[in-house]
Amino acid sequence: MQPSRSRAGDPATTLVGPDQRERWDRFVGDACGGVLMQSWGWGELKRRHGWRVMRIAAAEPATGEPVGALQVLHRPLGPGGFGWAYAPRGPALRSPADQAVAAALVARAGRELRRPRVMALRLDPEWNKDDPAAAALRRALGLRPARYDIQHRDTWLVDLAAGEEAVLASLPASTRRNIRIAERSGVLVGRESTAAAVREFYLLHLATVQRQGFTTRPCSYYEAACDELQAGVFTARHQGTPLASAIAVAFGPRLVYLYGGTSTAAPQVRAPYALHWAVIKWGLARGCSVYDMWGVPRHFDPANPAHGYATFKTRWGGARASHSGLLVAPLWPGLDPALSVAESLLLRRRPLLT
């Protein structure tokens, strides 16, 4: 398909095909700081589970250099052929100050999505909620807050830039002590990517989900995630018994802890500490400079089932990063008020991320 350009000098937008995978991931991974949910592999993971995937690249007209990317997932919503679309953590920009780039990407997505009768585009970009440039960009694009979030607004980031010794020294004293306890207790951590390793992970993950009252996906989803994202399955064992496991990905400068599971057996050996320290060392060896421990709730409340794992993440130093939350780009402005009311009715019993 030919590039689309609204005015002279504006970024040109193009629908991207499979031959551009390497270039896409290089931009999203490196220039944009490792936005995993906008990676090619994330789109392919979702394609396996019923989503259609559309990728739009924006380029500098004079040089052809990439300046922005937007990966959109969409599928039919129900009878009548209407659908909905979601761009997880998109658009991927070098900076929220790139207003023209973001506008070009969202406008092109709108034109393409109206053809299959998608009613609205939802996106939750990694824009700092307190950044004036991000607020200006939301206004310029006409985005409104959604009534619910799909991803956690907040995540927990640990700085790895200084290297292994400095990272270890920067950890809270209690965390360093627990790592040493795990080492003295003989906890060993291995990394694999086989189907058998995923199944072993899934047993620990499922036990954790049932214990905490969370929801999960079938084991095949995690197998697909490891395949499409080139993820590693890390498992901490004590005397041969698996006690903790995690799926982690290195993408650009970012090490991402995606999914985990633990056993209640042998808590005295501190297996989860050995596990995450091994993940960090692996990420450092891959050149990662930040450990994204994924979502944490906006409010740390002991009554929240997420409180335990969120508190554990804070024990690795680091700091909270807060994003804008889910935003809506109306594709049919005249219908948007009615669609917003319908959305609130359909989702009135949905548990919100807090």
C-alpha positions in Angstrom: 0.0 0.0 0.0 1.2 3.5 -0.8 2.3 5.8 2.0 -0.3 8.3 3.2 0.6 11.9 4.0 -1.9 14.6 5.0 0.2 17.7 4.4 3.6 18.5 3.0 6.2 17.9 5.7 4.0 15.7 7.9 5.2 12.2 8.6 4.3 9.6 6.0 2.4 6.6 7.3 2.5 3.1 5.8 0.9 -0.2 6.6 3.7 -2.5 7.4 4.1 -6.1 6.1 6.1 -9.1 7.5 9.2 -8.1 5.6 9.6 -5.2 8.0 9.7 -7.1 11.2 13.4 -6.6 12.0 13.1 -2.8 11.3 9.9 -2.5 13.3 11.4 -4.2 16.4 14.6 -2.2 16.1 12.7 1.0 16.3 10.1 0.0 18.9 12.8 -1.8 21.0 15.7 0.6 20.8 14.5 4.1 19.8 11.4 3.8 22.0 13.0 2.1 25.0 11.6 -1.4 24.6 7.8 -1.1 24.4 7.2 -4.9 24.5 3.4 -4.7 23.8 4.2 -2.8 20.5 6.7 -5.5 19.5 6.1 -7.6 16.4 6.1 -10.8 18.6 3.4 -9.4 20.9 1.1 -8.9 17.9 1.8 -12.4 16.6 1.0 -13.8 20.1 -2.4 -12.1 20.0 -3.0 -13.2 16.4 -2.7 -16.8 17.6 -5.6 -16.0 20.0 -8.1 -14.5 17.6 -7.0 -10.9 17.1 -6.4 -9.3 13.7 -3.2 -7.2 13.7 -2.5 -3.9 11.9 0.8 -2.2 12.0 1.4 1.4 10.9 4.8 3.0 10.6 5.5 6.7 10.4 8.6 8.0 8.7 10.3 11.3 8.1 9.4 12.3 4.6 12.8 13.6 3.6 14.9 10.7 4.8 12.5 7.8 5.2 13.8 7.2 8.8 11.2 5.7 11.2 9.8 8.2 13.7 6.8 6.3 15.1 4.9 3.0 15.2 1.4 1.9 16.1 0.4 -1.7 16.4 -3.4 -2.2 16.6 -5.3 -5.3 17.6 -8.9 -5.5 16.5 -11.7 -8.1 16.2 -15.5 -8.3 15.9 -17.4 -7.4 19.0 -20.6 -9.4 18.3 -23.5 -9.6 15.9 -23.7 -7.0 13.1 -20.0 -7.1 12.3 -19.1 -4.2 14.5 -15.7 -4.4 16.2 -13.3 -2.8 18.7 -9.6 -2.0 18.5 -6.8 -1.7 21.0 -3.3 -0.5 20.7 -1.5 -1.8 23.8 1.1 0.7 25.0 0.8 2.5 21.7 1.7 4.5 19.9 5.4 4.0 20.2 7.1 7.3 20.0 10.6 8.6 20.8 8.9 11.3 22.9 5.3 12.4 23.6 6.5 15.8 22.2 6.2 14.2 18.7 2.7 15.5 18.3 2.7 15.4 14.5 3.9 11.8 14.5 1.2 10.6 16.9 -1.5 12.5 15.1 -0.5 10.9 11.8 -0.5 7.4 13.2 -3.9 7.8 15.0 -5.5 9.4 11.9 -4.3 6.6 9.7 -5.5 4.0 12.1 -8.9 5.7 12.2 -9.2 5.6 8.4 -8.3 1.9 8.2 -10.4 0.8 11.2 -13.6 2.5 10.0 -13.7 0.1 7.0 -14.3 -3.0 9.1 -16.8 -0.9 11.3 -14.6 -0.7 14.4 -16.3 1.8 16.7 -13.4 3.2 18.7 -9.7 2.8 19.1 -8.4 2.3 22.7 -4.8 2.9 23.6 -2.7 3.1 26.7 0.6 4.7 25.8 3.6 4.8 28.0 3.3 8.5 28.6 4.1 9.8 32.0 0.8 11.0 33.5 2.5 14.1 34.9 4.4 15.1 31.7 3.0 18.4 30.3 3.9 17.2 26.8 1.8 14.1 27.3 -1.2 16.1 28.5 -0.9 18.4 25.5 -0.7 15.4 23.2 -3.9 13.9 24.6 -5.7 17.2 24.0 -4.3 17.6 20.5 -5.5 14.1 19.5 -8.9 14.5 21.1 -8.4 11.5 23.4 -10.8 10.9 26.3 -10.2 8.7 29.3 -11.8 5.3 29.1 -14.1 4.0 31.9 -11.7 1.2 32.8 -8.1 0.1 32.3 -6.9 -3.0 30.4 -3.3 -2.8 31.6 -2.1 -1.6 35.0 -1.4 2.2 34.8 1.6 1.8 37.0 4.7 -0.4 36.8 7.8 -0.9 38.9 11.1 -0.1 37.3 14.6 -1.1 38.7 17.6 0.7 37.2 20.2 -1.7 36.0 22.4 0.7 34.1 25.3 0.7 36.6 26.0 -3.0 36.3 25.8 -6.1 38.5 27.9 -5.1 41.4 26.3 -1.7 41.7 22.8 -3.1 41.3 23.4 -5.6 44.1 24.8 -2.9 46.3 21.8 -0.7 45.7 19.3 -3.3 46.8 17.7 -3.0 50.2 19.7 -4.9 52.9 16.9 -7.3 53.5 16.8 -8.3 49.8 20.6 -8.9 49.7 20.3 -11.0 52.8 17.5 -13.1 51.3 19.6 -13.6 48.1 22.5 -14.9 50.3 20.1 -17.2 52.3 18.9 -18.7 49.0 22.5 -19.3 47.8 23.5 -20.9 51.1 20.4 -23.1 51.1 21.4 -24.5 47.7 18.6 -22.9 45.6 19.6 -23.3 42.0 18.0 -21.4 39.1 17.9 -22.7 35.5 16.7 -21.1 32.3 15.0 -23.0 29.5 12.5 -22.3 26.7 11.1 -25.8 26.1 7.4 -26.8 26.3 8.3 -29.0 29.3 9.7 -25.9 31.1 6.5 -23.9 30.3 4.3 -26.8 31.7 6.4 -26.8 34.9 6.0 -23.1 35.2 2.3 -23.4 34.6 1.8 -25.7 37.6 3.4 -23.1 39.9 1.6 -20.3 38.2 -1.8 -22.0 38.4 -1.3 -22.8 42.1 -0.5 -19.1 42.7 -3.6 -18.0 40.7 -5.9 -20.3 42.6 -4.4 -19.2 46.0 -4.7 -15.5 45.2 -8.0 -15.6 43.4 -6.6 -14.2 40.1 -7.6 -15.2 36.6 -5.3 -16.8 34.1 -5.0 -18.3 30.6 -4.5 -21.8 29.4 -1.0 -23.2 29.3 -0.9 -23.0 25.5 -0.9 -19.2 25.8 2.3 -19.2 27.8 3.9 -21.6 25.3 3.0 -19.2 22.5 4.4 -16.3 24.5 7.7 -18.0 24.9 7.8 -18.8 21.2 6.7 -15.4 19.8 8.6 -13.3 22.3 11.7 -15.4 22.6 11.1 -15.4 26.3 13.0 -17.5 28.9 11.5 -19.7 31.6 13.4 -19.3 34.8 12.8 -21.9 37.6 14.3 -21.9 41.1 14.7 -25.4 42.6 15.6 -26.6 46.0 16.8 -30.2 46.3 15.3 -30.8 42.9 11.8 -29.4 43.8 10.6 -26.4 41.8 9.6 -23.6 44.2 9.4 -20.5 42.0 9.2 -19.8 38.3 9.0 -16.8 36.0 8.8 -15.9 32.3 11.0 -13.0 31.3 11.8 -11.2 28.1 14.7 -9.0 27.1 13.6 -6.4 24.5 15.8 -3.5 23.6 17.2 -2.0 26.8 14.3 -3.4 28.9 14.1 -6.6 30.9 10.5 -7.5 31.5 9.1 -9.8 34.1 5.9 -11.1 32.4 4.4 -13.9 34.5 5.3 -15.8 37.6 4.3 -18.5 40.1 5.5 -19.7 43.5 5.0 -22.7 45.8 4.2 -22.4 49.5 6.8 -25.1 50.3 10.1 -24.3 51.9 9.6 -20.5 52.4 12.8 -20.5 54.5 15.0 -21.0 51.5 13.9 -17.7 49.9 13.6 -19.2 46.3 11.8 -16.1 44.8 14.8 -14.0 45.6 17.2 -16.3 43.9 14.8 -16.4 41.0 14.7 -12.7 40.4 18.4 -12.1 41.0 19.1 -14.8 38.3 16.6 -13.0 35.9 18.4 -9.7 36.6 21.8 -11.1 35.9 20.5 -12.7 32.6 19.1 -9.3 31.6 22.4 -7.6 32.4 24.2 -10.1 30.2 21.8 -9.2 27.4 22.6 -5.5 27.7 19.4 -4.4 29.5 19.5 -1.2 31.5 16.1 -1.4 33.3 14.1 -4.2 34.9 10.4 -3.7 34.3 8.6 -5.8 36.9 5.3 -5.2 35.1 2.2 -3.9 36.8 1.5 -2.7 40.3 -1.8 -1.4 41.7 -2.3 2.4 41.9 -3.1 2.0 45.6 -1.2 -0.3 47.9 -4.0 -1.8 50.0 -3.5 -5.0 52.1 -7.1 -5.9 51.2 -6.2 -6.0 47.5 -5.2 -9.5 46.3 -2.4 -7.8 44.4 -0.8 -6.3 47.5 1.5 -9.2 48.2 3.2 -9.4 44.8 3.3 -5.6 44.5 5.1 -5.3 47.8 7.6 -7.9 46.8 8.5 -5.9 43.7 9.2 -2.8 45.8 11.9 -4.9 47.7 14.1 -4.6 44.7 14.6 -0.9 45.0 13.5 1.0 41.9 10.6 3.3 41.6 7.0 3.5 40.4 6.3 4.7 36.8 2.8 6.0 36.2 1.2 6.1 32.8 -1.8 7.8 31.4 -4.2 4.9 31.6 -6.6 3.7 28.9 -7.6 6.4 26.4 -10.2 6.4 23.6 -9.8 7.9 20.2 -13.4 8.1 18.9 -13.7 6.9 15.3 -17.3 8.0 14.9 -17.5 11.3 16.9 -21.2 11.7 16.5 -21.9 8.3 18.0 -19.2 8.6 20.8 -21.6 9.8 23.6 -23.9 6.9 23.0 -21.0 4.4 22.8 -19.6 5.7 26.0 -22.9 5.1 27.8 -23.2 1.6 26.3 -19.7 0.8 27.4 -20.5 1.8 31.0 -23.5 -0.4 31.1 -21.7 -3.4 29.6 -18.8 -3.1 32.0 -20.6 -2.1 35.2 -19.7 -5.4 36.8 -16.2 -5.6 35.5 -13.6 -5.4 38.3 -11.3 -2.4 37.7 -7.6 -2.3 38.1 -6.9 -0.1 41.2 
